[in-house]
Amino acid sequence: MESYERTMEKKEIIENTLLEMMQQLPYEQISVMQIVQRLGVSRRTFYRNFPSKDACFCSLTDRIIQNLYLKMHDSHPHEQSMYQVYFAYWYKNQDFLRCVLRNNLKDVFANRFCHHARTEERIFLQRISSPIAGCDEDILQFYSQGTVAILMNWARRDFDTSVENMARKMERVIYRPLID
C-alpha cells in the first residue's frame, strides 16, 4: 500500500501541473487527458487522486489557502503585522491569483476561502484580537467575501499597491469603522 506522504506528493504534482497549464491555456480548454499526458502517467493515476479536473483545482486551492494559514500560524504577531504576512503570501502566489482571475474561477476560490474561514480565519482573527473574531457566521462570511474582493481587486490591478499599504488598508477596515 502506498504511503500517505507519497500519495500527497502525487496529488501535489498533479495540482501543480494543472496550475502550470492554467498559466498557458484557458481552464475550460484543459482536459484530464492533457494533464496526464504532460505528466506521463495514466488517466487511472489521475482518477485515483481526483474525481475530476474541478476537484483537482479545488484541492490545489485548498492547499494554497492552508499554506497561508500555516505561514500565519508560524509568524509572530508582534514582529510584523499579520496582514503584512497575509499580503506578502498572496504577493508570492500572484501567479495563482492571476490564473483564478483569467479563468473566471473567483467564485470557486471565494467558496474555498470561505470554507476555510469557518475555522482557520476565525483562529487568525482571534490571534490578532479582531472584533470580528467573536461574530456569528454571517459576519464572518461577510468579512471573508470582502477579503476575497480586496485580493481580487489587487490582482486585477496587477499588485500595484505595496504589501505594506494593503496591510494598512485591511487593518483600517478591521479596526476602525469606514464611516464615522
Sequence and secondary structure as in RCSB ss.txt:
>XXXX:A:sequence
MESYERTMEKKEIIENTLLEMMQQLPYEQISVMQIVQRLGVSRRTFYRNFPSKDACFCSLTDRIIQNLYLKMHDS
HPHEQSMYQVYFAYWYKNQDFLRCVLRNNLKDVFANRFCHHARTEERIFLQRISSPIAGCDEDILQFYSQGTVAI
LMNWARRDFDTSVENMARKMERVIYRPLID
>XXXX:A:secstr
   HHHHHHHHHHHHHHHHHHHTTS GGG  HHHHHHHHT  HHHHHHH SSHHHHHHHHHHHHHHHHHHHHHHS
 TTTS HHHHHHHHHHHTHHHHHHHHHTT HHHHHHHHHHHIIIIIHHHHHHTT GGGGS HHHHHHHHHHHHHH
HHHHHHTTS S HHHHHHHHHHHHHS S  
